[in-house]
Amino acid sequence: DILVNDAGGVVGQTHTPIDELTNESWNAVLAANITTTMNCTRAASRVMKKRGYGRIVMISSGAGRSVSLTGIQAYTTAKAAQIGFTRQMAHELGQYGITVNCIAPGFVLSNPTTQAQWESYGEDGQRALLERIATRKTGTPVDIARGVEFFVSPEAGWVSGQTISIDGGHSLF
């Protein structure tokens, strides 16, 4: 009944200037973020269409709506692609009772990679990031889970093709 596409990441990469970026690095990030999303959506939609019901939620990133804090071009591109894919799948699958929505999280300390990123900013960089967030704090996995809970709930049955930023108000700036 429910698919949450939460795969992705930067595949261990850090910023590389575009003129030094290899095709392999670019493709690895796209594969981890958008190809996996397409593969899982394709598989789940086959079952959901037969049942006449389904909920699909994409976990994109604020980087897909703006820029990557880490400067990884392929990550920003893949996360923007997820947002477009959300709209297209909502259009294609809606007639089968399937809603498709997207969450664009802000900075969430949820894993060793984001923790290392946070620590790399140092005290001044951390303060600067928090000053660009209206609530002046980073998010938690629970914040994102609440958005998913809404999108898969009966109350969201007529909500499809939407992307919501769950970012403490970062996208306001």
TIVO-2410 file (N, C-alpha, C; in nm, 3 decimals):
# residues 173
REC num residu      c1      c2      c3 atome chaine
REC   1      D   0.080  -0.121   0.000     N      A
REC   1      D   0.000   0.000   0.000    CA      A
REC   1      D   0.084   0.127   0.000     C      A
REC   2      I   0.204   0.119   0.061     N      A
REC   2      I   0.287   0.239   0.081    CA      A
REC   2      I   0.430   0.212   0.036     C      A
REC   3      L   0.484   0.307  -0.037     N      A
REC   3      L   0.626   0.306  -0.072    CA      A
REC   3      L   0.685   0.440  -0.032     C      A
REC   4      V   0.792   0.437   0.045     N      A
REC   4      V   0.867   0.558   0.076    CA      A
REC   4      V   1.005   0.542   0.013     C      A
REC   5      N   1.031   0.625  -0.087     N      A
REC   5      N   1.161   0.624  -0.155    CA      A
REC   5      N   1.258   0.712  -0.077     C      A
REC   6      D   1.339   0.647   0.006     N      A
REC   6      D   1.430   0.719   0.094    CA      A
REC   6      D   1.575   0.682   0.068     C      A
REC   7      A   1.602   0.626  -0.047     N      A
REC   7      A   1.740   0.590  -0.080    CA      A
REC   7      A   1.811   0.712  -0.136     C      A
REC   8      G   1.940   0.708  -0.132     N      A
REC   8      G   2.014   0.817  -0.194    CA      A
REC   8      G   2.139   0.855  -0.118     C      A
REC   9      G   2.176   0.978  -0.134     N      A
REC   9      G   2.295   1.029  -0.069    CA      A
REC   9      G   2.400   1.070  -0.170     C      A
REC  10      V   2.518   1.097  -0.120     N      A
REC  10      V   2.626   1.149  -0.205    CA      A
REC  10      V   2.729   1.042  -0.239     C      A
REC  11      V   2.706   0.919  -0.199     N      A
REC  11      V   2.792   0.805  -0.233    CA      A
REC  11      V   2.937   0.833  -0.191     C      A
REC  12      G   2.952   0.894  -0.074     N      A
REC  12      G   3.086   0.919  -0.021    CA      A
REC  12      G   3.161   1.034  -0.087     C      A
REC  13      Q   3.095   1.106  -0.175     N      A
REC  13      Q   3.164   1.211  -0.248    CA      A
REC  13      Q   3.166   1.343  -0.170     C      A
REC  14      T   3.260   1.425  -0.206     N      A
REC  14      T   3.267   1.563  -0.159    CA      A
REC  14      T   3.269   1.651  -0.283     C      A
REC  15      H   3.264   1.781  -0.262     N      A
REC  15      H   3.260   1.872  -0.376    CA      A
REC  15      H   3.384   1.855  -0.464     C      A
REC  16      T   3.359   1.845  -0.593     N      A
REC  16      T   3.462   1.845  -0.697    CA      A
REC  16      T   3.423   1.952  -0.796     C      A
REC  17      P   3.513   2.041  -0.833     N      A
REC  17      P   3.477   2.141  -0.934    CA      A
REC  17      P   3.427   2.073  -1.061     C      A
REC  18      I   3.329   2.135  -1.126     N      A
REC  18      I   3.264   2.074  -1.241    CA      A
REC  18      I   3.362   2.035  -1.350     C      A
REC  19      D   3.467   2.114  -1.369     N      A
REC  19      D   3.562   2.081  -1.476    CA      A
REC  19      D   3.653   1.965  -1.440     C      A
REC  20      E   3.645   1.915  -1.316     N      A
REC  20      E   3.723   1.799  -1.274    CA      A
REC  20      E   3.635   1.677  -1.246     C      A
REC  21      L   3.506   1.695  -1.252     N      A
REC  21      L   3.411   1.589  -1.220    CA      A
REC  21      L   3.413   1.480  -1.327     C      A
REC  22      T   3.420   1.354  -1.284     N      A
REC  22      T   3.419   1.244  -1.380    CA      A
REC  22      T   3.276   1.197  -1.406     C      A
REC  23      N   3.256   1.136  -1.521     N      A
REC  23      N   3.125   1.077  -1.553    CA      A
REC  23      N   3.089   0.971  -1.450     C      A
REC  24      E   3.186   0.893  -1.405     N      A
REC  24      E   3.160   0.786  -1.309    CA      A
REC  24      E   3.106   0.842  -1.177     C      A
REC  25      S   3.166   0.951  -1.130     N      A
REC  25      S   3.119   1.013  -1.005    CA      A
REC  25      S   2.978   1.067  -1.022     C      A
REC  26      W   2.955   1.136  -1.132     N      A
REC  26      W   2.823   1.191  -1.162    CA      A
REC  26      W   2.718   1.080  -1.166     C      A
REC  27      N   2.746   0.975  -1.242     N      A
REC  27      N   2.651   0.866  -1.260    CA      A
REC  27      N   2.624   0.789  -1.132     C      A
REC  28      A   2.723   0.777  -1.046     N      A
REC  28      A   2.705   0.705  -0.919    CA      A
REC  28      A   2.601   0.775  -0.832     C      A
REC  29      V   2.607   0.905  -0.826     N      A
REC  29      V   2.511   0.980  -0.744    CA      A
REC  29      V   2.372   0.975  -0.807     C      A
REC  30      L   2.364   0.988  -0.939     N      A
REC  30      L   2.233   0.979  -1.005    CA      A
REC  30      L   2.172   0.841  -0.985     C      A
REC  31      A   2.253   0.737  -0.996     N      A
REC  31      A   2.203   0.601  -0.977    CA      A
REC  31      A   2.150   0.581  -0.835     C      A
REC  32      A   2.223   0.630  -0.737     N      A
REC  32      A   2.183   0.612  -0.597    CA      A
REC  32      A   2.056   0.689  -0.561     C      A
REC  33      N   2.031   0.798  -0.631     N      A
REC  33      N   1.919   0.884  -0.593    CA      A
REC  33      N   1.798   0.873  -0.685     C      A
REC  34      I   1.818   0.880  -0.815     N      A
REC  34      I   1.701   0.883  -0.903    CA      A
REC  34      I   1.672   0.748  -0.967     C      A
REC  35      T   1.775   0.673  -1.004     N      A
REC  35      T   1.750   0.542  -1.064    CA      A
REC  35      T   1.686   0.446  -0.963     C      A
REC  36      T   1.733   0.449  -0.839     N      A
REC  36      T   1.672   0.363  -0.736    CA      A
REC  36      T   1.526   0.404  -0.713     C      A
REC  37      T   1.500   0.534  -0.715     N      A
REC  37      T   1.363   0.583  -0.697    CA      A
REC  37      T   1.273   0.531  -0.809     C      A
REC  38      M   1.321   0.539  -0.931     N      A
REC  38      M   1.242   0.490  -1.044    CA      A
REC  38      M   1.219   0.339  -1.033     C      A
REC  39      N   1.324   0.264  -1.001     N      A
REC  39      N   1.310   0.118  -0.993    CA      A
REC  39      N   1.208   0.076  -0.886     C      A
REC  40      C   1.215   0.138  -0.771     N      A
REC  40      C   1.123   0.102  -0.663    CA      A
REC  40      C   0.980   0.144  -0.698     C      A
REC  41      T   0.965   0.263  -0.756     N      A
REC  41      T   0.832   0.311  -0.795    CA      A
REC  41      T   0.772   0.221  -0.902     C      A
REC  42      R   0.852   0.182  -0.999     N      A
REC  42      R   0.803   0.093  -1.104    CA      A
REC  42      R   0.753  -0.038  -1.044     C      A
REC  43      A   0.830  -0.097  -0.955     N      A
REC  43      A   0.791  -0.225  -0.895    CA      A
REC  43      A   0.665  -0.211  -0.810     C      A
REC  44      A   0.660  -0.109  -0.726     N      A
REC  44      A   0.543  -0.092  -0.639    CA      A
REC  44      A   0.418  -0.056  -0.717     C      A
REC  45      S   0.433   0.023  -0.822     N      A
REC  45      S   0.315   0.066  -0.898    CA      A
REC  45      S   0.244  -0.051  -0.963     C      A
REC  46      R   0.317  -0.154  -0.999     N      A
REC  46      R   0.254  -0.272  -1.061    CA      A
REC  46      R   0.151  -0.334  -0.966     C      A
REC  47      V   0.187  -0.344  -0.841     N      A
REC  47      V   0.098  -0.401  -0.741    CA      A
REC  47      V  -0.013  -0.302  -0.704     C      A
REC  48      M   0.026  -0.177  -0.684     N      A
REC  48      M  -0.071  -0.075  -0.645    CA      A
REC  48      M  -0.179  -0.056  -0.751     C      A
REC  49      K  -0.142  -0.056  -0.878     N      A
REC  49      K  -0.240  -0.040  -0.985    CA      A
REC  49      K  -0.343  -0.152  -0.982     C      A
REC  50      K  -0.299  -0.275  -0.959     N      A
REC  50      K  -0.392  -0.388  -0.954    CA      A
REC  50      K  -0.489  -0.375  -0.837     C      A
REC  51      R  -0.440  -0.317  -0.726     N      A
REC  51      R  -0.523  -0.302  -0.607    CA      A
REC  51      R  -0.611  -0.178  -0.613     C      A
REC  52      G  -0.576  -0.083  -0.700     N      A
REC  52      G  -0.653   0.041  -0.711    CA      A
REC  52      G  -0.628   0.137  -0.598     C      A
REC  53      Y  -0.511   0.123  -0.536     N      A
REC  53      Y  -0.479   0.209  -0.421    CA      A
REC  53      Y  -0.328   0.206  -0.396     C      A
REC  54      G  -0.277   0.320  -0.353     N      A
REC  54      G  -0.137   0.325  -0.311    CA      A
REC  54      G  -0.095   0.464  -0.271     C      A
REC  55      R   0.009   0.468  -0.192     N      A
REC  55      R   0.069   0.594  -0.149    CA      A
REC  55      R   0.219   0.585  -0.172     C      A
REC  56      I   0.273   0.679  -0.248     N      A
REC  56      I   0.416   0.684  -0.273    CA      A
REC  56      I   0.467   0.819  -0.224     C      A
REC  57      V   0.573   0.815  -0.144     N      A
REC  57      V   0.635   0.936  -0.093    CA      A
REC  57      V   0.783   0.933  -0.128     C      A
REC  58      M   0.827   1.039  -0.194     N      A
REC  58      M   0.968   1.055  -0.227    CA      A
REC  58      M   1.034   1.140  -0.118     C      A
REC  59      I   1.154   1.103  -0.079     N      A
REC  59      I   1.232   1.188   0.010    CA      A
REC  59      I   1.341   1.251  -0.076     C      A
REC  60      S   1.321   1.377  -0.109     N      A
REC  60      S   1.417   1.450  -0.190    CA      A
REC  60      S   1.512   1.523  -0.096     C      A
REC  61      S   1.528   1.651  -0.116     N      A
REC  61      S   1.618   1.732  -0.034    CA      A
REC  61      S   1.592   1.879  -0.063     C      A
REC  62      G   1.621   1.962   0.034     N      A
REC  62      G   1.619   2.105   0.007    CA      A
REC  62      G   1.712   2.140  -0.107     C      A
REC  63      A   1.816   2.059  -0.126     N      A
REC  63      A   1.910   2.081  -0.237    CA      A
REC  63      A   1.841   2.070  -0.372     C      A
REC  64      G   1.734   1.993  -0.379     N      A
REC  64      G   1.659   1.979  -0.503    CA      A
REC  64      G   1.575   2.100  -0.535     C      A
REC  65      R   1.554   2.185  -0.437     N      A
REC  65      R   1.477   2.308  -0.456    CA      A
REC  65      R   1.566   2.431  -0.460     C      A
REC  66      S   1.693   2.413  -0.424     N      A
REC  66      S   1.784   2.527  -0.416    CA      A
REC  66      S   1.923   2.486  -0.463     C      A
REC  67      V   2.018   2.477  -0.370     N      A
REC  67      V   2.154   2.432  -0.401    CA      A
REC  67      V   2.200   2.338  -0.290     C      A
REC  68      S   2.300   2.260  -0.320     N      A
REC  68      S   2.357   2.167  -0.223    CA      A
REC  68      S   2.451   2.242  -0.130     C      A
REC  69      L   2.436   2.221   0.000     N      A
REC  69      L   2.528   2.282   0.097    CA      A
REC  69      L   2.669   2.230   0.078     C      A
REC  70      T   2.681   2.109   0.023     N      A
REC  70      T   2.813   2.049   0.002    CA      A
REC  70      T   2.868   2.077  -0.137     C      A
REC  71      G   2.788   2.135  -0.224     N      A
REC  71      G   2.834   2.169  -0.358    CA      A
REC  71      G   2.844   2.052  -0.453     C      A
REC  72      I   2.776   1.943  -0.423     N      A
REC  72      I   2.781   1.825  -0.509    CA      A
REC  72      I   2.673   1.839  -0.617     C      A
REC  73      Q   2.718   1.869  -0.738     N      A
REC  73      Q   2.628   1.901  -0.848    CA      A
REC  73      Q   2.530   1.789  -0.879     C      A
REC  74      A   2.578   1.667  -0.883     N      A
REC  74      A   2.491   1.554  -0.918    CA      A
REC  74      A   2.384   1.532  -0.812     C      A
REC  75      Y   2.415   1.559  -0.685     N      A
REC  75      Y   2.316   1.543  -0.578    CA      A
REC  75      Y   2.201   1.641  -0.597     C      A
REC  76      T   2.234   1.767  -0.619     N      A
REC  76      T   2.131   1.869  -0.642    CA      A
REC  76      T   2.047   1.831  -0.763     C      A
REC  77      T   2.111   1.787  -0.869     N      A
REC  77      T   2.042   1.749  -0.991    CA      A
REC  77      T   1.949   1.630  -0.968     C      A
REC  78      A   1.997   1.528  -0.899     N      A
REC  78      A   1.916   1.409  -0.873    CA      A
REC  78      A   1.797   1.441  -0.784     C      A
REC  79      K   1.817   1.525  -0.684     N      A
REC  79      K   1.707   1.558  -0.594    CA      A
REC  79      K   1.604   1.646  -0.663     C      A
REC  80      A   1.646   1.733  -0.753     N      A
REC  80      A   1.551   1.809  -0.834    CA      A
REC  80      A   1.475   1.714  -0.927     C      A
REC  81      A   1.543   1.615  -0.980     N      A
REC  81      A   1.479   1.516  -1.066    CA      A
REC  81      A   1.372   1.439  -0.989     C      A
REC  82      Q   1.397   1.409  -0.863     N      A
REC  82      Q   1.295   1.339  -0.782    CA      A
REC  82      Q   1.168   1.423  -0.771     C      A
REC  83      I   1.184   1.554  -0.759     N      A
REC  83      I   1.067   1.641  -0.749    CA      A
REC  83      I   0.988   1.638  -0.880     C      A
REC  84      G   1.057   1.644  -0.992     N      A
REC  84      G   0.990   1.633  -1.121    CA      A
REC  84      G   0.927   1.497  -1.140     C      A
REC  85      F   0.996   1.393  -1.099     N      A
REC  85      F   0.945   1.256  -1.109    CA      A
REC  85      F   0.818   1.242  -1.025     C      A
REC  86      T   0.815   1.305  -0.910     N      A
REC  86      T   0.696   1.304  -0.824    CA      A
REC  86      T   0.575   1.357  -0.900     C      A
REC  87      R   0.592   1.473  -0.962     N      A
REC  87      R   0.479   1.533  -1.036    CA      A
REC  87      R   0.434   1.442  -1.151     C      A
REC  88      Q   0.531   1.388  -1.224     N      A
REC  88      Q   0.496   1.304  -1.337    CA      A
REC  88      Q   0.425   1.176  -1.293     C      A
REC  89      M   0.473   1.116  -1.185     N      A
REC  89      M   0.410   0.993  -1.136    CA      A
REC  89      M   0.272   1.021  -1.077     C      A
REC  90      A   0.255   1.136  -1.013     N      A
REC  90      A   0.122   1.173  -0.962    CA      A
REC  90      A   0.023   1.181  -1.078     C      A
REC  91      H   0.068   1.241  -1.188     N      A
REC  91      H  -0.016   1.253  -1.307    CA      A
REC  91      H  -0.046   1.116  -1.368     C      A
REC  92      E   0.054   1.032  -1.378     N      A
REC  92      E   0.037   0.902  -1.442    CA      A
REC  92      E  -0.041   0.803  -1.357     C      A
REC  93      L  -0.018   0.803  -1.227     N      A
REC  93      L  -0.073   0.698  -1.141    CA      A
REC  93      L  -0.200   0.737  -1.068     C      A
REC  94      G  -0.235   0.864  -1.070     N      A
REC  94      G  -0.354   0.910  -0.998    CA      A
REC  94      G  -0.481   0.839  -1.039     C      A
REC  95      Q  -0.495   0.808  -1.166     N      A
REC  95      Q  -0.616   0.741  -1.215    CA      A
REC  95      Q  -0.634   0.601  -1.156     C      A
REC  96      Y  -0.529   0.549  -1.095     N      A
REC  96      Y  -0.535   0.416  -1.032    CA      A
REC  96      Y  -0.550   0.423  -0.881     C      A
REC  97      G  -0.581   0.541  -0.829     N      A
REC  97      G  -0.599   0.556  -0.685    CA      A
REC  97      G  -0.468   0.569  -0.609     C      A
REC  98      I  -0.363   0.604  -0.680     N      A
REC  98      I  -0.229   0.615  -0.619    CA      A
REC  98      I  -0.192   0.763  -0.610     C      A
REC  99      T  -0.158   0.807  -0.490     N      A
REC  99      T  -0.106   0.943  -0.474    CA      A
REC  99      T   0.046   0.936  -0.463     C      A
REC 100      V   0.109   1.041  -0.515     N      A
REC 100      V   0.255   1.048  -0.514    CA      A
REC 100      V   0.293   1.188  -0.468     C      A
REC 101      N   0.368   1.196  -0.359     N      A
REC 101      N   0.409   1.324  -0.302    CA      A
REC 101      N   0.555   1.318  -0.263     C      A
REC 102      C   0.608   1.433  -0.224     N      A
REC 102      C   0.751   1.445  -0.200    CA      A
REC 102      C   0.778   1.533  -0.078     C      A
REC 103      I   0.881   1.499  -0.005     N      A
REC 103      I   0.929   1.581   0.106    CA      A
REC 103      I   1.070   1.626   0.071     C      A
REC 104      A   1.096   1.755   0.092     N      A
REC 104      A   1.229   1.812   0.070    CA      A
REC 104      A   1.284   1.854   0.207     C      A
REC 105      P   1.354   1.762   0.274     N      A
REC 105      P   1.405   1.794   0.407    CA      A
REC 105      P   1.516   1.899   0.403     C      A
REC 106      G   1.524   1.972   0.510     N      A
REC 106      G   1.637   2.060   0.532    CA      A
REC 106      G   1.748   1.983   0.601     C      A
REC 107      F   1.832   2.052   0.675     N      A
REC 107      F   1.948   1.990   0.738    CA      A
REC 107      F   1.902   1.909   0.859     C      A
REC 108      V   1.916   1.777   0.848     N      A
REC 108      V   1.876   1.683   0.953    CA      A
REC 108      V   1.999   1.604   0.996     C      A
REC 109      L   2.028   1.607   1.124     N      A
REC 109      L   2.139   1.526   1.177    CA      A
REC 109      L   2.087   1.384   1.197     C      A
REC 110      S   2.099   1.303   1.093     N      A
REC 110      S   2.036   1.172   1.095    CA      A
REC 110      S   2.131   1.055   1.076     C      A
REC 111      N   2.257   1.082   1.041     N      A
REC 111      N   2.349   0.971   1.014    CA      A
REC 111      N   2.492   1.021   1.026     C      A
REC 112      P   2.589   0.931   1.021     N      A
REC 112      P   2.729   0.974   1.035    CA      A
REC 112      P   2.774   1.076   0.930     C      A
REC 113      T   2.719   1.068   0.810     N      A
REC 113      T   2.759   1.163   0.705    CA      A
REC 113      T   2.714   1.304   0.739     C      A
REC 114      T   2.587   1.320   0.781     N      A
REC 114      T   2.541   1.454   0.815    CA      A
REC 114      T   2.606   1.504   0.943     C      A
REC 115      Q   2.636   1.414   1.035     N      A
REC 115      Q   2.706   1.454   1.157    CA      A
REC 115      Q   2.846   1.506   1.123     C      A
REC 116      A   2.915   1.436   1.033     N      A
REC 116      A   3.049   1.480   0.992    CA      A
REC 116      A   3.041   1.614   0.918     C      A
REC 117      Q   2.938   1.630   0.835     N      A
REC 117      Q   2.919   1.757   0.765    CA      A
REC 117      Q   2.899   1.869   0.866     C      A
REC 118      W   2.814   1.847   0.964     N      A
REC 118      W   2.787   1.946   1.069    CA      A
REC 118      W   2.916   1.983   1.142     C      A
REC 119      E   2.992   1.883   1.181     N      A
REC 119      E   3.117   1.908   1.254    CA      A
REC 119      E   3.219   1.981   1.167     C      A
REC 120      S   3.218   1.955   1.037     N      A
REC 120      S   3.314   2.020   0.948    CA      A
REC 120      S   3.291   2.170   0.938     C      A
REC 121      Y   3.171   2.217   0.970     N      A
REC 121      Y   3.141   2.360   0.962    CA      A
REC 121      Y   3.209   2.440   1.074     C      A
REC 122      G   3.244   2.372   1.183     N      A
REC 122      G   3.299   2.443   1.297    CA      A
REC 122      G   3.192   2.529   1.362     C      A
REC 123      E   3.227   2.587   1.473     N      A
REC 123      E   3.130   2.665   1.551    CA      A
REC 123      E   3.072   2.782   1.471     C      A
REC 124      D   3.156   2.855   1.399     N      A
REC 124      D   3.107   2.969   1.321    CA      A
REC 124      D   3.016   2.926   1.207     C      A
REC 125      G   3.052   2.819   1.137     N      A
REC 125      G   2.970   2.769   1.027    CA      A
REC 125      G   2.838   2.714   1.075     C      A
REC 126      Q   2.840   2.646   1.189     N      A
REC 126      Q   2.716   2.594   1.246    CA      A
REC 126      Q   2.622   2.708   1.283     C      A
REC 127      R   2.678   2.810   1.345     N      A
REC 127      R   2.597   2.926   1.383    CA      A
REC 127      R   2.538   2.993   1.258     C      A
REC 128      A   2.619   3.006   1.153     N      A
REC 128      A   2.572   3.069   1.029    CA      A
REC 128      A   2.459   2.988   0.966     C      A
REC 129      L   2.472   2.856   0.966     N      A
REC 129      L   2.365   2.771   0.911    CA      A
REC 129      L   2.237   2.789   0.992     C      A
REC 130      L   2.247   2.784   1.124     N      A
REC 130      L   2.129   2.797   1.208    CA      A
REC 130      L   2.063   2.934   1.192     C      A
REC 131      E   2.140   3.036   1.165     N      A
REC 131      E   2.083   3.169   1.144    CA      A
REC 131      E   2.002   3.177   1.015     C      A
REC 132      R   2.025   3.085   0.922     N      A
REC 132      R   1.948   3.082   0.797    CA      A
REC 132      R   1.824   2.994   0.809     C      A
REC 133      I   1.802   2.935   0.926     N      A
REC 133      I   1.685   2.852   0.952    CA      A
REC 133      I   1.593   2.929   1.047     C      A
REC 134      A   1.469   2.950   1.008     N      A
REC 134      A   1.378   3.032   1.087    CA      A
REC 134      A   1.365   2.983   1.231     C      A
REC 135      T   1.361   2.853   1.252     N      A
REC 135      T   1.345   2.799   1.387    CA      A
REC 135      T   1.476   2.792   1.464     C      A
REC 136      R   1.587   2.822   1.397     N      A
REC 136      R   1.722   2.825   1.455    CA      A
REC 136      R   1.766   2.690   1.512     C      A
REC 137      K   1.720   2.581   1.448     N      A
REC 137      K   1.764   2.448   1.489    CA      A
REC 137      K   1.761   2.354   1.370     C      A
REC 138      T   1.838   2.247   1.379     N      A
REC 138      T   1.837   2.146   1.275    CA      A
REC 138      T   1.717   2.054   1.298     C      A
REC 139      G   1.683   1.978   1.195     N      A
REC 139      G   1.570   1.887   1.204    CA      A
REC 139      G   1.609   1.752   1.262     C      A
REC 140      T   1.508   1.671   1.284     N      A
REC 140      T   1.527   1.535   1.333    CA      A
REC 140      T   1.457   1.439   1.237     C      A
REC 141      P   1.495   1.314   1.239     N      A
REC 141      P   1.423   1.216   1.157    CA      A
REC 141      P   1.273   1.213   1.186     C      A
REC 142      V   1.235   1.237   1.310     N      A
REC 142      V   1.093   1.238   1.346    CA      A
REC 142      V   1.019   1.350   1.272     C      A
REC 143      D   1.084   1.465   1.253     N      A
REC 143      D   1.021   1.574   1.177    CA      A
REC 143      D   0.984   1.527   1.036     C      A
REC 144      I   1.074   1.454   0.974     N      A
REC 144      I   1.049   1.405   0.838    CA      A
REC 144      I   0.942   1.295   0.841     C      A
REC 145      A   0.948   1.208   0.939     N      A
REC 145      A   0.850   1.100   0.952    CA      A
REC 145      A   0.708   1.154   0.965     C      A
REC 146      R   0.692   1.266   1.033     N      A
REC 146      R   0.558   1.325   1.047    CA      A
REC 146      R   0.501   1.368   0.911     C      A
REC 147      G   0.588   1.419   0.825     N      A
REC 147      G   0.543   1.454   0.690    CA      A
REC 147      G   0.500   1.330   0.612     C      A
REC 148      V   0.578   1.223   0.625     N      A
REC 148      V   0.543   1.097   0.559    CA      A
REC 148      V   0.410   1.047   0.613     C      A
REC 149      E   0.392   1.051   0.745     N      A
REC 149      E   0.266   1.006   0.805    CA      A
REC 149      E   0.147   1.082   0.746     C      A
REC 150      F   0.162   1.211   0.726     N      A
REC 150      F   0.053   1.287   0.666    CA      A
REC 150      F   0.025   1.240   0.524     C      A
REC 151      F   0.128   1.233   0.441     N      A
REC 151      F   0.108   1.198   0.301    CA      A
REC 151      F   0.047   1.059   0.282     C      A
REC 152      V   0.069   0.967   0.374     N      A
REC 152      V   0.013   0.832   0.359    CA      A
REC 152      V  -0.120   0.816   0.432     C      A
REC 153      S  -0.164   0.920   0.501     N      A
REC 153      S  -0.287   0.912   0.578    CA      A
REC 153      S  -0.411   0.930   0.490     C      A
REC 154      P  -0.527   0.885   0.538     N      A
REC 154      P  -0.651   0.908   0.465    CA      A
REC 154      P  -0.680   1.057   0.446     C      A
REC 155      E  -0.635   1.140   0.539     N      A
REC 155      E  -0.658   1.284   0.531    CA      A
REC 155      E  -0.590   1.347   0.409     C      A
REC 156      A  -0.490   1.280   0.355     N      A
REC 156      A  -0.417   1.332   0.239    CA      A
REC 156      A  -0.461   1.262   0.110     C      A
REC 157      G  -0.578   1.202   0.110     N      A
REC 157      G  -0.625   1.127  -0.005    CA      A
REC 157      G  -0.644   1.208  -0.133     C      A
REC 158      W  -0.657   1.339  -0.120     N      A
REC 158      W  -0.674   1.423  -0.239    CA      A
REC 158      W  -0.553   1.514  -0.258     C      A
REC 159      V  -0.442   1.476  -0.198     N      A
REC 159      V  -0.316   1.549  -0.211    CA      A
REC 159      V  -0.223   1.463  -0.295     C      A
REC 160      S  -0.182   1.514  -0.410     N      A
REC 160      S  -0.092   1.438  -0.494    CA      A
REC 160      S  -0.011   1.533  -0.580     C      A
REC 161      G   0.113   1.495  -0.605     N      A
REC 161      G   0.202   1.576  -0.688    CA      A
REC 161      G   0.266   1.691  -0.613     C      A
REC 162      Q   0.258   1.690  -0.482     N      A
REC 162      Q   0.306   1.802  -0.402    CA      A
REC 162      Q   0.444   1.774  -0.341     C      A
REC 163      T   0.518   1.882  -0.323     N      A
REC 163      T   0.646   1.875  -0.251    CA      A
REC 163      T   0.637   1.972  -0.136     C      A
REC 164      I   0.662   1.922  -0.017     N      A
REC 164      I   0.663   2.007   0.101    CA      A
REC 164      I   0.804   2.014   0.157     C      A
REC 165      S   0.848   2.135   0.188     N      A
REC 165      S   0.977   2.153   0.253    CA      A
REC 165      S   0.958   2.137   0.402     C      A
REC 166      I   1.028   2.044   0.461     N      A
REC 166      I   1.030   2.028   0.606    CA      A
REC 166      I   1.173   2.064   0.646     C      A
REC 167      D   1.188   2.192   0.677     N      A
REC 167      D   1.325   2.245   0.692    CA      A
REC 167      D   1.337   2.356   0.796     C      A
REC 168      G   1.240   2.365   0.886     N      A
REC 168      G   1.247   2.466   0.990    CA      A
REC 168      G   1.236   2.608   0.938     C      A
REC 169      G   1.192   2.625   0.814     N      A
REC 169      G   1.179   2.756   0.755    CA      A
REC 169      G   1.304   2.800   0.680     C      A
REC 170      H   1.396   2.709   0.652     N      A
REC 170      H   1.517   2.745   0.577    CA      A
REC 170      H   1.484   2.795   0.438     C      A
REC 171      S   1.384   2.735   0.374     N      A
REC 171      S   1.353   2.775   0.237    CA      A
REC 171      S   1.285   2.911   0.229     C      A
REC 172      L   1.257   2.972   0.343     N      A
REC 172      L   1.203   3.108   0.343    CA      A
REC 172      L   1.307   3.210   0.304     C      A
REC 173      F   1.432   3.177   0.326     N      A
REC 173      F   1.541   3.273   0.307    CA      A
REC 173      F   1.604   3.262   0.171     C      A
***
